[in-house]
């Protein structure tokens, strides 16, 4: 006969990775110290095939509208008749003059919506998000149309924020 402990639902094992909002490094030395603060990172989705561009915070947890209901495959070749879309990690930073676009990390997302198949490089996403958070601009591998869509979107979102951004950001988004 099973005992009471066997009837209780088992806890899922913790991954050990916590994402908390606010500054977790304020010196208290307790829970959350050393976690990554994603408060200023926004994922911008660009699909040049459909001319769509939008912010989708679901991408922070690989749950964007672009990613949902698609089987992620191991190689790009496993996506029949696919096309490239982009998940772009945009980091904002505030200074005494106001907020500005601080870093940008573009990552390819190759998909075929009809076949419900997609491919992305997880290391690329992790590394480019990290680079964006560190103020780097990683957009050289984007096609001209997608870069132009991103530049126009960021300017339209807030022209002053774009104007306060570094020359590296502005030059990176030029044709």
Rosetta blueprint (number, residue, H / E / L):
1 X L
2 X L
3 X L
4 X H
5 X H
6 X H
7 X H
8 X L
9 X L
10 X L
11 X L
12 X L
13 X L
14 X L
15 X L
16 X L
17 X L
18 X L
19 X E
20 X L
21 X L
22 X L
23 X L
24 X L
25 X L
26 X L
27 X L
28 X L
29 X L
30 X L
31 X L
32 X L
33 X L
34 X L
35 X L
36 X E
37 X L
38 X L
39 X L
40 X L
41 X E
42 X E
43 X E
44 X E
45 X E
46 X E
47 X E
48 X L
49 X L
50 X L
51 X L
52 X E
53 X E
54 X E
55 X E
56 X L
57 X H
58 X H
59 X H
60 X H
61 X H
62 X L
63 X L
64 X L
65 X L
66 X L
67 X L
68 X L
69 X L
70 X L
71 X E
72 X E
73 X L
74 X L
75 X L
76 X H
77 X H
78 X H
79 X L
80 X L
81 X L
82 X L
83 X E
84 X E
85 X E
86 X E
87 X E
88 X E
89 X E
90 X E
91 X E
92 X E
93 X E
94 X E
95 X E
96 X L
97 X L
98 X E
99 X E
100 X E
101 X E
102 X E
103 X E
104 X E
105 X E
106 X E
107 X E
108 X E
109 X E
110 X E
111 X E
112 X E
113 X L
114 X L
115 X L
116 X L
117 X E
118 X E
119 X E
120 X E
121 X L
122 X H
123 X H
124 X H
125 X H
126 X H
127 X H
128 X H
129 X H
130 X H
131 X H
132 X H
133 X H
134 X L
135 X L
136 X L
137 X E
138 X E
139 X L
140 X L
141 X L
142 X L
143 X L
144 X H
145 X H
146 X H
147 X H
148 X H
149 X H
150 X H
151 X H
152 X H
153 X H
154 X H
155 X H
156 X H
157 X H
158 X L
159 X H
160 X H
161 X H
162 X H
163 X H
164 X H
165 X L
166 X L
167 X H
168 X H
169 X H
170 X H
171 X H
172 X H
173 X L
174 X L
175 X L
